[in-house]
């Protein structure tokens, strides 16, 4: 890498000695590649002059003439640089270009004898000289089969150097174009319902709204500890207290937890709160919203995710939490004592931590034996109160709360409640959480006294929803890992050996 970089630095100096400024301020372009190709496809002549700009992605030099391909945001087009057309000085400048350089060209379009639409260059500008070579993918034909080699395919390197990944793997850019469309469609759906987008603090004096460990920081001016939010929930419900009827936020949340295919410590969540409604209303809204997003962004209500066809056209199946466990294990765990729960775990051959409490055992059984079976869109409803300290008690079933989680492709996509609006009940539940926390449970919730104070001013009946935007994007782009839908996922630091190899 050092040798190649040194060669490019020499070319940079050569360009500067010719009076070329290799890092331009601007370039006025009139066309993009796909527009030119589409316009010229059914035409024999194209007299209009065009100006395009992009990266040089291939070059084939042949004495006094050269062919190459220029890539912009729409695609690639062939360019033909002929010494007799551009002049000696410009051709000498072109000879000092490398694959990866940004060029601006002016010329006219023609079709080669081989039938490829091409721009014959009349003027050439260096817009940015690259100092590092791109890992260019190469292709060759073996009969009718296209073989790709030298592909930039190392997953960790691609995540770490996303800027290179986007250049050499065009399908990656398309994933993020679709992601943008998903977020935009979600926002438009909610705004069309009359809900207002708001912003709440990312730095909080007291975190809450989820079971998670926070990231901790320090504010020097106030000399106080602050936390990166783990959820938006408690601030958004303060706004419901303040008189908003329907609000949502699409925001970054941060949880100090492990990383795997479904988890990144920094992730995007959409949270929605609608006054005077309950979790039944929110189930209907989720079905309609995801159906609307899929149809708008993908144009279909059936998608393929990892060889499974997911059908959004049908109503989502609804199973209660304990009903689902019994359905997939044959064991009824509702209101069972600790002895029965341990026997159930043993029967299911699960290795349970000796210090696990009843709810941790039940939830582990659920995650191991229920979640892997929830391929088609499914609502799991009516959770144990111990797992849901912010949800309202079930109106008819003892020990349960009005909560649902939406699952698609065996992943939790959303979580929703009939929100608890009784401040006395809420304080008692948070107090119990504080006791668990004091006993060593680092993910248990702390008491947010200001939130309790807000509730004492009165919060109307409210339906609340949280949607994992990254997981929804995974689903709709058929991405196997959350890192594939986050532009810059968190990575471990590069080792000295990796840095040396890269050099």
N, C-alpha and C positions, 0 to 999 in steps of 0.2 A: 504493500500500500504506500509506503514512504517513497519508493522509487517512482511509482506512477504519479504520486502527488508532485514530486520534484519535476517530472517531465511537464506536467500541466503548468506549474509555476514558470517554467522556462517559456512556454507558449504565451503565458500571460505577459511576461516581460517583452517578448517579441511583438505582441500586439501593441503594447504601450509604446514601443520604439517606432512603430508605424503611425503613431498619432491616434490610435484607436482608444477610446474610453470604454473599457470592457464591462462597465456596470452602468447601464443607461438609466435615465430618469423616467422615460416613458416611451411608448410606441403606439401610434394610432393604427388600429386594425379595423378593417372593413368587413371581414368575413371570418367564419369559423369553418373548420375542416368538413364536418358533416354537411353543413349547408352547401358548401361548394360541390361536394360529391353528389348530393341529392339533386341540385340544380343541373349539373352537367350530365347526369346519368343518361338522360333521354335527349341529349343535344349533341350535335356534331361540332358546333363551334361555341366558343365562349369568349367574346371579345372584351368583355369588361375586365379592367385591371383589378386585382385583388391584393389586399395586404393582410397577412396572417402572422401570428406570433406563437411560439411554442418551443418545446424541447426538441433538440435533434436526437432521434432515437435509433437511427441507423445511418451509415454512410458507406458508399462504395465509390472510391476515387479511381478515375481512369485517365490520367494525364491531364488533358485540357478540359475534361468534363467529369462531373460527379453526380451521382444520384444519392438521395437520402430520404428519410421520412421525418416529418415534423409532427409532433403530438401537441394538441391543445385539449381543452376541457371536453370537446366533443369526440375526439378520436385522432386518427392519423391520416396524413396525405403525403404522397410522394412529391419530392421537389427535384428539379433538374437544374444544376448549377453549371453553366457553360462559360468558359473563359471569354469567348467572343461576345457574350451577352452582357456580362457584368464588368468586364475590363480586368486588366492585369492586377491592379491593386486590390480590388475586391476579391478576386480569385485567390490571391495570396493570403488575404485575411481568412477566407473560407478554409484554406489548407491548415490554418492554425486552430480550427475548431475541433472539438471532441464530442463524442456522444455524451449527452446530458446538458450541453450548453443551450442556453436560451437564445434563439435567433428571431429576428423580425425580417420578413421578406416581402417584397412587392414583385408581382409578375402577372403572367397570364396563364390561363388553364388550357391544357390540350390533352389529348389521349395518345398514349404511346402505342407503338406497333403491337405490344403485348396486350393492349386494351386497358392499361391502368391510367386512371385520371391523375394528372400530374400538373404541377405549377412550374413553368419555366421562369427562373428567377431573373429579374431585371435589376433589382437593388437588394442589398444584403446588409443587415446591421447585427452586431453582437450586442445582446441585451444583458447577458450575465455569463461570465466564464466560470465553469465549474472546476473545482480543484480536486474533487474525489470522483473516481469512476463509478458509474452505476452498475449494479449486478444485473446486466442485461440478460433477459431470457432469450434463448436461441431455439429456433424451430427448424425441423427438416422433415421432408416427406419420405416415408418408406412405403412406396406404392401409393395406396390411397389413404394411408394412416399418417396423421401428423404426430411427430415425436417432439416433445418439449424437453430440453435439457439445460443445465446450468441455471435451474430455476431458483429464485430467492425464496426458499421454502422453509428455512429454519424458523419455527414458530416463535421462539423466544426472541430471536434477532428481529423478526418482523414486528413484534409488539414493541420492542425497545426502540427500533428505528422506523417508526410508522411513516415518517416522511419519505423514506425510501420505498417502503411497502406500497404506498399509494401510487408512486410513480411506476413501478415495474409490475404491479399486479392490479390491473384496472378494475377487476371485480370487487376489490376491497373498497375502492371509492364508491362504487355503486351501492354497496351495503350501507354506507353512511349517507348517501343520497336518500335511500329508502328510509333510514332512521329519521332523517330530517322530516320526511313526509309523514311518518307515523306521529311524531311529536306535534307537527303542524295540524294534522287531522284531529288529534285528540284535543288540542287547544280550541280549534274551530268548533268541534262538537259541543264542548262545554260552554263556549261563549254563545253559541246558538241557543242553548238552553237558558241563557240569561245569567249564568254564573260569572262572577267577577274574579279575575286573576289578581292575586296579592303577593306580597313578599314579606317574609318573616325572618327573624335573625338566624344567621348561621352560627354566630358566636353567642352562647347562652350561659347565664350565670348558674342555671340548673337544667340539666338535660332530662329528657323524659319522652314518653310516648311509645316506647318499645323496650323489649328485653335485649339489651346490648351494652357492651363496654364502650365508653366514649374515648375520643382523643382529647387530651388535656393540654391547655396552653396557659400562658400567663400574660395579663395585660399590665404593662409596666406603669402607665400613668395612673391607673386606679389601684395598682398593687393588689390585684385579685386574680384568682384562678377562674378560667373560663373553659367551656367545653364546646367542641364542634357538635352541632346538633346530630342526634341519631334519628330524629323524626321531626316533622313539622306540626304534629298533631295538637300539642297543648296550646301553642300560640294561635293556631287557626281556630280552635274552639273558643279562645278568648275573644276572637272577632265575632263569633256567633253570639256570645254574651253581649258584645257591643252593638248588636243590631243588624249585622249582615245576615241575609237569608240564605245565600248560596255563594260560596267562595272556593277557589282552588289555587294550588301552587304547584308548579313543576320545578323542582329544586334538587340540588345536591344534598345528600345526607352522608354521614360519615360514621362508620362503626369499626371499632378496633378489634377486628376478628380475623379469622383465618381466610385464606384465599383458595378458591377452587373453581370449577367450571361455572358455578352459579353465583359466586360471591366475589365482590371486589370491595375493598374498604371504603372507596368513594363510589357512590352510585346515584342514579337519578330516580326520584320518586314523584309521582303525582298524587297529591292528597286533595280530596274534595269533601266538603261538609255542607249539608243542605238541611236547613231548619224545618221542623214540623213534618219530618218523614222518618221512616224506620228502615231496617235492613231489608225488608221485602222490596221496598221501593228501590233500594240500591242494587239489589240483584237484577232487577229488570233493566236498570240503567247500564250496568256493566255489560250485560248481553248485547244491548242495543249499541253501546259505544264501541265495543270491540268488533262487532259485526260491521258497523259503519266504517271504522278505520281500515279493516281488511279489504272491504269492497272498494274504498276510495283509493287506497295506496296500491293494492295488488290486483284490483279488478275482479276478485273472485271470493266466494265464501268458503271455498275448499282450498286448503293449502297442504303442502307436503313438508313434514318436519321429520328429518332423519328416518326416511322410508315409511313413515306413518301418515296417512291422510287424515287431516283434522277438518271436521265439518262444522262451520259456524252457523249453517242455515237451520240447524235443529235446535230446539230449546235445550238449555243446559240441564243435565241430570242433577238432582238435588238429593243428598244423603246426609243424615245427621252424623255427627262425629262418632258416636258410639255405635250407631247402625253400620257405619262404614267399617269400623274395626271388626264387628261381629261378622259382617258379610265376607270379609277377606281372610279372617282367621278362624271363624267358627266359635269365637270366645266372646261372651258378654262381659264387658268390663265396667258397665255403669254401676256406680256406687258400690264397688267391691273394696274389701279391706286390703291391707298391705300384703297379707299372707297370700291372698288369692292373686294379687297382681304379680308377685314374685313367682308363683307357680305357673302363671300364664307365660311369663317371660321365659321360664325354664322350658316349658313345653314348646315354645317357639324357637328355642335354641339361641336366645339372645344373651349377650354378655352384658349384664347390668352392673353399673357401679354400685358398690356396697353402700355408699352414702346417698344414693338416689332416693328422692322422695316419691310419693305416689304419682303425682302428676308428671314427673320426669319419666317414670317407667311407662305410663300410659302414652305419653307423647312419643317416646322412643319406639314403642310398638306401632304407633300410627305411622311414623316416618319410615319404618322398615317394611311394613306389610300393607299399608294402604296407599301411600303416595306413589309407589312404583306402578300401581294399577290404574292410575287416573290419567289415561291418555286423552280421551275425548273431554271437551269442556264440561267441568263438573263443579258444582258448589257443595262444599262440605259445610254444614250449618250446625248451630247449637253446640257450642264448645263448653267445656267445664269452666266454671267461674275462676278457678285457680290459674288458668292459662290466659285469662282475659280481664285484667284488673281495670280496664277502662271501658268495658262494655256493660250495657244495661242487663239486669237480671231477666231471664226468660219469663214471659208473661204467664206461662202455664206449666213449665217443667222444672222441677226442683233441682238446684245445684248447677243449672246451665245458664248461659247468657245468650243474648241474641247477637250472634256473630257468624260470619261466613268467611271462608277463604275460597277463592276461585282457582281451580287447577286446570292446566292444559299441558299436554305432553309431559305429565308427571312432575310438573313444576308449579309451585305456588306463584300465581300471577298477581293476585290481589288479596286484600284483607279488609273487612268492613264490619261495622257494628251498628246496632242501635245504641247510640252513645249514652253512657251513664251521665245523667244530669242531676243526680241527688248528691249534694256536696258532703253530707254526713256519711253516706255509704262509700263515696269516693275516698274520703279521708281514711276510713277504716281499712279499705283495701290497700291503699298506699302505705298505711302503717304496717300492715302485714308484710308487704313487700320490703319495707325497711328492715323488718326483723330478719327476713331471709337474707337480706344484704349484710346485716350485721353478723349473720351466721356463716358468711363466706361466699354467698352467691353473688358474684361480681356483675351478673347481668340483671339482677333484680332491680326494680325501679326505686328511685328515691322519692321522698315527699317534696313536691313543689308547692310550697305554702301560698305563693301568689296565685297559682292556678286554682287552688281550693278557694281562696278569697274571691277570685273572679266568679267561680261557680255559685258562691253564696249570694252574688248579686242576681242570680237567676239565669239559667241556660234553657232555652226551649227544647222540646223533643227534637233530636237531631240524628240524621243518618250520616255516617262518616265512612270514607273509602280511601284506601291507599293502593296504588297500582305501581308495581315495579316496572318502570319504563324500559330498563335494560333487558329484563327477561321477556317482555312483550316484543322488543326488537329482535331478540334471539329467535323467538318463535316465528315471527313474520319474515325473517331473512334466512331462516334455516341455518342458523349459526350454532355450532356445537358448544361454544364457550362464550361466557360473558365478555371475555377479552376481545372477541371478534367484533363486538358492537360498541366498544369503548375506544375512542381514538387513541388515548394514551393511558392504558391500564397500568396499575402499579406493578413494579418489577423489583426483584432483589437487585442490589447494587452489582455492577459489573465487577468481576474478579480481575486482578492484574493480568492473569493469563489471557482472559478474553480480550482485554484492551490491547495486549501485545499482538494477539492473533489478528485483530482487526487492523492494526497498523501494517 
